[in-house]
Amino acid sequence: MQIAQYLKALAAQALHALYGIETDAAQVTINETKPEFEGDYTIVLFQYVKQARKSPEAMGQEMGAWMLANSEENLTAFNVIKGFLNLSVADAYWIHFLENHYQPDYGRHAGNGKKVMVEYSSPNTNKPLHLGHLRNNFLGWSIAELYKWNGYDVRKTCIVNDRGVHICKSMLAWQKFGNGATPESTGMKGDHLVGDFYVQFENALRKEAAPLQEQLLAGESIAALDEAIAAKATLLFQKLQEAGLPAEKKAEITDELKDIARNATTLMQEVRQMLLKWEQGDEETINIWRMMNGWVYAGFDTTYNRIGSDFQTIYYESETYLLGKQYVDEGLAKGVFYKKEDGSVWIDLTAEGLDEKLVLRKDGTSVYITQDIGLAKRKYEDYPMEQSIYVIGDEQNYHMDVLQLICKKLGMPFADGIHHLSYGMVDLPTGRMKSREGTVVDADDLCDEMEKVAAAKTEELGKVEGFTQEELQQLYHTLGLGALKFFLLRVDPKKRMVFNPEESIDFHGFTGPFVQYSFARIQSALRKASWEQPTAPATLAADTVLQPLEKQLIVLLEQFPQVLHNACAEMNPSLVAIYAFTLASQFNSFYARHSITKAENESARQLRLHICALTAHVIQNSMQVLGIAVPARM
């Protein structure tokens, strides 16, 4: 039990003993004491004053005296500032903590027997992984790691979107423009090659669609449109001519007309025909699909290995897209769904603040939500878990709300455990990325760039002496990838962010390399002192008086398990990143002020060595939770 939890429990006991107030210790508010006041932790009393029938000051004096007398010498003093009870923790407590927490895996919680599934990455096989995928992968992997450190059994999964119109676009472009190109013949990574064909398709589509779009925007008809779509285009054009139409609505209608024109092109007709052939099992189409997907999977594997991303189970949309239709029949029987006159099946979620949602088309084919219901059930059958976490961008908030609501209405046992970890998109300083236009930043290219920046910064600081060329390459990879992960994880997942490579790798800022350098600095100090990791609790001088910077560092180290707990509960790895940076900063202040080799006496030397060793463990563990390696020397 950390000291904060101990003090909350002690405060709850005091409230009962003095005033008969029954309260859960978890409800007691406790904070670190502000620097301008004396003390280590502060209990907030205002919420209990009315029940105690005491003034805040009188209540604080009585509570403080009771807690001091019953603290088993863990407290040395208290003071009261209005309704705030400031408590001073005995140095002996911190010394005892340091003596008994010497294990390298300090912070890891015992197993609780609960299961969690984390789904992340979820790429399309028509393009390589890009910067947006990196934030997704780093978040998903780190969330899984946080749950592991908090005692859960974790299954990491990925759903690969390997079928559909977007895949057929790359396939058709390869047929039309590829001239039999392969990764081997071009020297290109397979996912990059396929991604290039997707961009080629979009460029050709734009060229073919441009005159058709001009026709529709001029109110002219297109021969290729069927009667219903032509009528819709006419209505949209008429709407576009209305006086006083807001610019936002005008842009929306214009985009809709442009999409109609795109879908009227021969290229899109060929794509739809190819998808139909795939669904019918046409041998030639299936062979091209398997070949090109194979190129992409090989490319994905290379990137995943490079960035340290992995999965226990991978699901493929080509194997799951027919799932879920059986639950539509069950839902109809239960009255969860209803059928319209045209035969399509819907669910009405207006009472829940949403709207009506299609779950089965009139021709009997499923839509994405239907597939996702089936996949959710399949995942639960494969791995019966208490919680199923989906790491998906915030543009899918509505879809995930619908999925959970439908699963609840169908009475599925996993429904309450569905959680959408909704995260914001990543932009570049130049603006938003667009796959269709080929303006995305490929993950591989970004990793290459990060390693180059790491090399330049390291050489600029003159930190390359004594390294072989092979060791330097490994160091640049460790620093570059660490900078990238830390920068993307240091921001609350819910927030949209801008990624700047140069800023991310500053050795003196709120960055991964700063934390990595601090770890290497500690390792250097421990090597100079010939430190050996203890195999049993240490014995430090009982009468040691801690210096302020020593105590601040130990207090921060003691909080690490709670930081991991909070980060897991909030599904927010940025709490760990912030903690690691704060710890590294405080260590550097301590190290600059207090000598180890020239300590005042052997007791002080041993104390500081133990502080250094535990700080190294905690920095390493914090960064490991973020998926970041820390070099022993820099």
N, C-alpha and C positions, 0 to 999 in steps of 0.2 A: 504494500500500500504506500503510495506516494504521500509526502507530508501534507499536501493540500487536501487529499481525501481524509487523512487522519484528523486534520484540524476541523474539517466540515463535520465529521462524526463526533468529535469532542464538543463542538459548538451545539450540535443537536442534543447531546447529553446534558449540557449546561442549561439549555432552554427548558428541558423537561425537569431537571432537578430544581431549578430556581423558580420557575414560573408555571410549571405543569403544562408547558406548550409541547404538543406532539408534532414533530415535523420529520420528514425524510431528510437524511443527511444530504442527499443529492440536491435538495431544494435550497440549501444554505448557500448564499452568494459569497464567494471568496475571490480575492484578487491579489496580485503581487502589490506590496506597499509601494506607493509612489516615492521616487527618489528623495523628494523634499521632506519626507517624514521618516521617523525612526521606526524600524520594524522590517519584517520580511513578507508577511502575509496579512491581509486585512479582511476582517469579517464585516459584512454590511448588515446593520441591525434594524434599519428603518421599518422593514416589513413586519417586525415582531413587536414594535414599541406599543402599539395599541393593545395587543393581547397581554403584554407584560404589565401594562398600566404604570409605566415608568418613563421618565424623560430619557432621551437617547444617551445623555452623558451618564446618568445614574445606572442605566442598564449596562452600558459599556464597562463601567467600573466593576459592577457585580459579576458580569460575564468573564471579564479578564481575570479577576481574582480567582474565580472558580476554575477556569481552564488552566491557569498557572499552577494551582494546587493539585490538579488532577492530571497533569500532562506527563507524569513519569519522567520529569526533568528534561523533557524535550523542548520546553519553553523556558526562557530566562527572564522575560519582561513583557510588559504590555503598556500601551498608552491609548487614550481615547480622544479622537477629534470628532466632536459632534456625534453622529451615529455610526462612526467608523471605528472599529476595534482593531488596532495595529498590534501584531504579535511578533515577538523576536524569537527565532528558533536557535537553540543551543548549538554552538560549534561542534559539540560532541556528537550531535545527530548527524551532521554533515560528514564528520570524520568516519563515523560508523558506516554511513552509506558508502563512502569511498572504499573502505576496507572490504566491503562485502559484494561490491558490484565490479568484478574484475573480468567477467566472462566476455569473450568477443561478441556473443550474440545478445548482449544486454539490450533490452527493449522488446524482445520477442515474447508475446503472450502465449500461455499454455493453450493446447488444442481444446476447442469447445464442442467438437463433433458436428458442427453445422456446415452445410454445403452451400457454396455460392458459384454461380456460373457468370463469367464475364465475356460478352461478345464484343469484339472490336475489329477494326481494320475494314472488313467488308468491301473489298475492292471490286471494280468492274474489270473484266478481262479485255477491254478495248483500249487500255492505256496503262502506262506505268504508274507506280505509286508517286504521289506528289506531296508538296508541303502540307496540304490539308490532311492527307493520310498520316503524315508523321505525327501531327498533334493527336490524331485519333489513336494511333498505335501506342504512342508514349503514355497517353492517358489510360488506355485500357490495360496496358502492361503494368503500370504503376498502381492502378486500383487493385488489380489482382494481387500484386505483391503486398499492398497494404492489408488486404484481407488475410493473406497468409501470415503476416507478422502479428495479426490480431487473433490468430488461432483457428481460422476457418480452413476447411478443405476447399480448394479452388480448382475449377475447370475453366481453362481459357479456350474460347471457341471463335471461329470466324465463319461468316457466310460469304461465299464467293458468288458474285452476280455474273454468271458465265453464260447467260442466254438472253435473248431478247433483241429488240431492234438495234440497240447500240452496238451489240456484238456483230450483228449482220452488216452494219455499216463498214466496219474494218474488213470483214471477210469479202464484201463486194468490191471494196477498193483494191484489195490484194488481187482479186481476179481481174479487175480492169486495168490497174496501173502497175501491178507488182512484177510482171515478167518473171514469175517463178522465184522471186527473192526469198531468201532464208536468212536466219541469223548467221549461219556459217558463210554464206556467199557475200553478205554485206559487212560482216564483222561487227554487227550491231547486237546489243542485248535484245533478247526476244520481245520483252514487253515494250521496249522503246520502238522496235520495228513495227509492231502492231499499232502502237499509239500514233506513229507517223502516218499509217494508212487511214486511221480514223480522222486525222486532221486533213489528209488529202481528200477524203470523202466529203467532209464539211465544206472545204474550199470549192469543190466541184458542185456541191449542192447549192451553195450561195450563188455561184455563177449561173446555174440553170434557173434558180428561183427568182433572181433579180427582176427579169422582165415580167414574170407572172405577178410578182408583188406590185410592180408599177401598175399593171392592169387593174388589179383589185383595188388599189388605193385611188385609182382614177374612176372607179365605178364601172369598169368594163368586166365582162364575163370571161371565164376560162372554160374552154371546151372539155377539158379533162375532168371537171368537177361533176359529181353526180347531182341529181336534182335537189336533194336535201341540203347538201353542203353549199351548193350555189345559192340557194335561198337564204341560208345563214349568212353567207358573204354579203349578199345584197342588203340584208337587215343591218349588218354591222356597218356597211358603208353609209347607209342612211343615218344611222346613229352618229357616225363620225361628222356628219354635216350639220348636226344640231347646233344652234347658236348657244353660246355660253357654256359649252361642254368643258369641264375642268381639264387642265393639261394632263393630270395624272390618268384620268379616265380615257382621254384621247390617246395617250401612249399605250394604254392597255388594249384598246380596240385595234390600234395599228399593229401591235405585236400579234394579236389574234389573227388578223388578216394575213400577215406575213407567214404565220404558221400554216394557214390554209393553203397558201401558195406553195410553201415548201413541200407539203404533203401531196400536192398535185403534180410534182415533178416525176419524170420517168425514173429517176434515181430512187426516190422513195417508194415508188411502185415496185421496183426491182427488189428493194430491201424487204418489203412486206411479203413478196413472193418467196424470197429466200427463207424468211422466218417460217412461213407456212410449210415449205419443203423440209425444214429442220424438224418441225413438229410432226410431220408425216413420216419421218425417219428416212428421208432420201439419202442414199448411200454417199453420193458425191458431196453433198452438203455437209453431212455428218463428218466425213473424212477431213474436209477443210477446217471445220470447227474444231475437231480434235487436234489437228496439227497446229493451228494457230494458238489455241488455248495452251497447248503443251509448251510453246515458245514463251508464252506469258508466265506460266507457272514457274518455269526455270528462272525467268528474270525476277519474279517475286521472291523466290527462295533466296536468291543471291542478295537481294536488298534486305529481306528479313534477317538473314544471318549477319549482315553488316550492321544493322541498327539494333540487333539483339531482341527481336520480336519473335515470339513462338506461340504455338497453339497445341492443345491436346486433341482437339477435334475440329475438323474443317467440314462444313456443310456446303453443298453446291446447289445453286438455284435450279440447275438442270435436273437435279434429283428430287427437289422439294416443291417445284412450282405446281405440281398437281395435288399436293397435300391440302387439307382443309375443306375440300368440297363435302366430305362426309359430315362435317360439323354444321354445314349449312342445313342439311336435312334434319339433324338433331335440333338445331335452333328453330326451324320452322315448326317442328312438332311441339316444342316448348313454348311457342309464341314469342320467341326472342326476335325472330326475323319475320318479314312478311313478303308476299309475292305480289308484284304488280301485274296488270293485265297483259303486258308484253312478255311475261315470263321471267323477268329479272327479279332478283331477290335483294331486299334492303333491310336496314335496321334503322329505327328512329331513335336518335340520341338527343333530340331537342330538349328533353326534360333535364338532361345533364349539361346543358349549355352548349352543345355541339349542334349537329344537324343530321339530316338523313344521309346514310352511307351505303353505297352499293357494295354488296358482297359476292354477287354472282351475276354475270351478264345474261342477257336474254337468250344467247346462244349456248348457255351452260358453261362458259369458260370462266375461270376464276380471275380475280383481280389481286393486287399485291396484298391487301389486308387479309384476304382469304388464305393466301399462301403463308402469311406470317402467323396466322392462328394455327395452321397445321404444323409449321416449323416449331412454334413455341411448345406445342404438345409433344412433338418428337424429341425436343431437347430435354423436356422433363422426364420422358420415358427413358432416355439414355442416361440421365444423371438427375435423380430426384433431389432437387435443391430447395432450400428455404428462400433463396433470393436469386433472381435472374436479372442481371444488369446489362443493359444495352448501351454501348457507347456510340451515340449517333448525334450528328450535328443538330443544332436547334431549329433548322428548317423542317425537321420531322416531328416537332412537338405535337402537332395535331394528330398525325398518324399514330404516334405511340399512345396518346390518350385514348384514341379509338380502339386500338388493339387491346389495351388493358380492360377497358369497359366491356368490350365484347366477350373477352375471356371470363370476366366476372359474371356476366349475365348467363353464360353457358355453364357456369358452376365449375370451371376448371380449377383444380386444387392449387395450381401455381400462380393464379391470377394476382393475388394480393402481393406476391413477391416480385412482380415485374417492376423494374425501376429503369427509367430512361435517364441516363447521365447525359444531359443535354449540354453541349458545349458550343461556344462561339467560333465563328470562322476565323481563319488566319489570312490576313492581308499582307501585302508587301508595301514598302514605302511608296511604290509606284501605283498602288491600287489593287483591285480585286483580280484574282486569276480566273481565266475562262478556258475550259478544256476544248471547246469547239474551235476556238481561235488559236489554239496552240500556245497560249500565254501562261500556262501553268509552270511552276518550278518543279522539275523532276526531283524526286528524293535523292537519286544517285548523284545528279549534278550538284545538288545542294550539299551533300556529304563531301563531295570532292572539294567544293569551294570552302567549306568549313575547315577541312584539313589544311588547305593552302593558307588560309588566314591564321590558323593555329601555328603553322610553321613560321610564317612571317613575324607574328607577334613574339614567338619564343626566341627566334634568332635576333630580333631587335633588342630584346632584353638580355641577350647574352647568356641564355640558360641552356646551352647545348654542349658544354664541355663534359668530356668523359663518357659520352654516349656513342655507341656504334651507329652506323647508318640504319641498321634494322631496328635498333631500339628507338631511334628518333622517329622513324615512320610509325611505330606503334604508339609513341608518345603523342604525335600529331593526331593520330586517329582517336586516341583517348580524349585528348583535349577538345578536338573539333566536335566529336559526337557528344561529349559531355556538355559543351557550350550550347549546342543545339537543343539537347533534351532539357537542360536546366531552364533555358530561356522560354521554351514552350510550356514547361510545367510550373514555372514560378508564378504564372497568372491564374487567378481563379478560373476554373473551366467554364463557368457561365459567361465569362466576358469575351467579347471579340477582341482580337489583338493584332498588332502589327509586328512582323518579324524583321529585325535588322541584323544581318550577319556580323557586321563590324562591332555593333554594340554588345552583342551576345558573348564576345570572347575577350572582353576587357579583363585584364588580370587584377584590376583594382576595384571593380564595381560589383554590383549585385549579379554575379555571374557564376557559372559552373567552374571555370578556371580559377577564380579566386578561392573557392572552397577547396578545389583540388590542390592548389598550391599550399593552402594552409595545412592540409593533411600531409603533404610531402615535407613540409617544414617540421611538423611534429615527428615524423619518422626519422628525419635527420637528427633531431635532438635526442631521440631515444637511442639511435645508433651510437652517437658520441658518448652517451652515458652507459653503453653496453647493457641496456635494459633487456630483461628476459620476462616474458609473460608469466605471471604467477599461476600456479596450479591450485592454489588454495587461498582462502581469505588472508589478507595481509594484516599486520599489526602496526599501526602508526601510533605515534606518541599521543597519549590520551589528553595531555595538557596543552596540545597545540592550539595556538591562537591564530585563527585564519585572518589573512590580510583581505581587505575588501575585494580585490580582483580575484583572489583565489576563491573566496566564498561565492561571488557572483557566478563564476564558472561552474562550481559544483552544484549550485542551485539550478542552473540551466540544464546541466547533465541529468539531474534527478527528474526533470520534467519530461524527458524523452519518451518514456512509455505512454504518458498521457497525450503527448503530441501525436503519436501514432494512432492512439485510440480516437482522438478527435478528427484526424485526417480521414480515417476510415469511416467514421460515423457520418461525416459530411461529404464523403467521396471527393475529397479536395487535396490532391498531392501538393498544391502550392503551400499548404501549411508546413509540410516537411521541408520544402525548398527554402522557405523563409526562415525556418528554425535552423537549418544547416548553415545558412549564411550568417545568421545572428551568432551562432556558436563559433563559427570560424572567426568572425570579427572580434568577439570577446576573447577568444584564445590569443589572437594577435596582440591585443591590448595587454593581456596578462603576461605574455612572453616578452614583450618589450619592456615591461616594468620589473619582472622578477627573474633573476638568473637561476639556472638550474645547476650548472657546473660550479658556479661560485656562490651557492646558497649560503646563508648565514651559518647553518649547521647541518648535520646529517639528517635530522628530523625534517627540516624544511626541504631538503633535497629529495627525500623519499616521498614526501607529500606531493611535491610538484611533479615528480616522475609519475606518480599514480594519476594525478590530474591529466597529465599529457597522454598517458596510455588510454584512459577511459575516453578522453576527448577524441582520440584517433578512432577508437572503436565506434563511437556514436556518429562521427562524421562519415565513416565508411558505411555504417548501417543506414544512415539517412540517405546517402547518395545511392546505395544499393536499392533502396525502396523506389528511387526514381529511375533505376536502370542505368546508373552512371558509375563507371569504374574510377578509382582514385589511384594515381601513380605513386609508388613509394619514393620516387625522387623526380625532381624537375629542375 
